């Protein structure tokens, strides 16, 4: 009886310590409402990570590699944060160098005239919010119609489905938004 009681206590201790180990690695943003499900956008199918990065770019520069469907934020010391992105579908890909000219939280969306001609079913204007296709944050690129923005469709990350904008999960776009400033250089490569 004493032996089975001792084994029972050991099993409870083992389960509790395993649970505590999981809690130690749990992202505190999930606990406080800022994790992957905070914006009800789902986790990215391509997790962001810090990677080694070659190139002669200043820290804070954003490199968009549409072929890889990845966005890199250059960090000091030959590193970058790599994010998964959704890119323009065939006929809507572009390249060039721009700067971030504006940043907006929960931006409103007014589809451009060309998009409305292709998709007359779209609303003429949408206030910012969880249902808005621009998601939680948007960074506007020069005088173009293009943005780096969130998405309420996380399954499109890693896909070529947009009309030229770069989509990120709401969690990833919020992370990037907090790290970059208006004026940051954005280099888009095919």
Order of alpha helices (4+ residues) and beta strands (2+ residues): alpha-alpha-beta-beta-beta-beta-beta-beta-alpha-beta-beta-beta-beta-alpha-beta
